[in-house]
Amino acid sequence: MPEKRLSHLSPDVRAQLKAVFQEFDLDGDGFLSAEELRAAMVRFDEHLTEGEAKALVERYDRGGDGRLNVDEFLRALDAAALG
């Protein structure tokens, strides 16, 4: 389960990742849209197409609302880090 893998993160690291999420949340609604995710990835020199960004959001969006909340974002990062 992804939740168990996330448990290895220290509280400090989780806080830092949540701050990153807030920085990427350009409209301040508490969610990352596919477009906000694309903009965030450019900052890491990763260029996603609109389709790729939408696919990532769909894959990790457990709420089914077409965007990522902070926990979904952390799960996506965890999955990417663990390959």
GIMOBEL-V952967 format. One record per residue. RES is the residue in one small letter. PSI is psi as a letter, one per 40 degrees, with the letter a starting at -180 (* if undefined). Layout:
{{RES/PSI} {RES/PSI}}
This chain:
{{m/h} {p/d} {e/d} {k/d} {r/d} {l/d} {s/e} {h/e} {l/h} {s/i} {p/d} {d/d} {v/d} {r/d} {a/d} {q/d} {l/d} {k/d} {a/d} {v/d} {f/d} {q/d} {e/d} {f/d} {d/g} {l/d} {d/e} {g/f} {d/e} {g/e} {f/i} {l/h} {s/i} {a/d} {e/d} {e/d} {l/d} {r/d} {a/d} {a/d} {m/d} {v/d} {r/d} {f/e} {d/f} {e/h} {h/h} {l/i} {t/i} {e/d} {g/d} {e/d} {a/d} {k/d} {a/d} {l/d} {v/d} {e/d} {r/d} {y/e} {d/g} {r/d} {g/e} {g/f} {d/e} {g/e} {r/i} {l/h} {n/i} {v/d} {d/d} {e/d} {f/d} {l/d} {r/d} {a/d} {l/d} {d/d} {a/d} {a/d} {a/d} {l/e} {g/*}}
